[in-house]
Amino acid sequence: MIHIEQGVYIILLLLMLPVEARSDARKPPRARAPDFHSDPRWSLIQRILLSAPFQSSSNLHALLSYLAERSIQNSGEAPTERQIGIAVFGKPSDYSPAEDSAVRVHVRQLRLRLHEYFAQEGRQETLRVEIPKRSYALEFHEASSDPALHFTQPLSAEPKPIPAQPQRGMARQALLWIALTAAVVCAAGWYRSAGGVAHGPAPWPLDTVIQQGQQTRVVVSDSSLMLRLVGQHEITLDEYLQPGYRRSLIPPHLPDNLRRLTDYVSESQLTSFADLSTISALMKVAGPLDKQIVITSARDLNRRDLEQGNYVFVGSPTSNPWVALFADKLNFQEVEQDVGGRIYFLSRHPLPGEKGEYEGLASTGSTGEDYATISVLPGPIGQGNVMVLQGLRQEGTEALSALLADAGDRDRLHQAVRQSGKSSSPYFEALVRSQAVAGAPVSVNIVAVRTIQP
């Protein structure tokens, strides 16, 4: 970082240079060959990839990157379905696209995500991209032009010619403005490094659990609880807090290969892609306050930790037993019939027009509707606040991360909470429905809301 003294010294050197020398520094650079990464179309693709829907889906991120690179560098030549399957999804070289529809499903989903981007976050873009039906080549066109007309050659990356050099007095005036600007920037940098800048609050509802000067622990799910499916053993929070709980989930007399697998899962600290998407969304929306966030595995938490700070629990009671602490305060409770059996949200007190049960996908990775709940509650011992994000499947939890990352979705949820009751309580729970395609959520809708009294 440049300190004020260094900044002033640099400014003085600039002002001491002869005008002719400073003017020479403004001569246009020599023309360079067009660069793929400086192509405006590639810049557009990079902005799209940084948007929330593409940050939450690694498959769509990789697919759009591959199609864009092929379309731009190969002048619109479309890759084949087989080439996409092998390059993006790791399919074997002899796989049959007729029998495996993964590419077609993800391309349909990609069309939807691109439409969502230009309808919301990218509505001000002057350059658009689309995937025509029955094609895997991207087409680029100006927002106001006929979509059928698209670029067939990379846009020129040549630098624009710089106008004739200004007169000596104008050059000196411009340098004075540069000097003043540099001084302000240096001063701002020094002030920020000294800790003098107060950050604004996180947007609702994250402002209840991410606050200036208050640590927020994000507690992710524990992969070792998958072992309950092997031993068909349901585990309670009290059992989970016992030192040998993981060993109790593994049935005796397993074959050596399965024993090695269960030992690895038992000892490793793994979590799901949905949890990672949630962490990414929280860090992004928190902005400068992301420094208050600490990531913790469910297995590393203890009851005394809950005595201070704010918490975000990710997962359901079957993957994050700490969520069970708050079940009695919620109207929508996750129910699993037998270990690994039917799973659904039970509405303890359905309102008119609501169902008593909400069942989602039969398995992770399939297509259809899934459900999740987002809840904000007071801490279990009256200190701090708690947010609980739980989905029936990973698709439901991932949909919650997309909701939190989208300002429009947060506003719609906020409006629904305000309309749910006359209470001014900051605590609530909401049931959310998502539409999933091939394991990835493509839409989020609010089904029901309840206000929670402190």
PyMOL commands that set and color helices and strands:
alter all, ss='L'
color gray80, all
select helices_A, chain A and resi 4-16+19-24+36-38+40-49+52-55+58-73+81-89+102-119+168-193+206-208+223-231+237-240+245-248+256-267+273-292+298-300+303-307+321-329+394-405+407-419
alter helices_A, ss='H'
color red, helices_A
select strands_A, chain A and resi 127-130+139-142+216-220+293-297+310-314+332-336+343-347+357-359+368-378+385-391+427-437+440-452
alter strands_A, ss='S'
color yellow, strands_A
deselect
rebuild
show_as cartoon
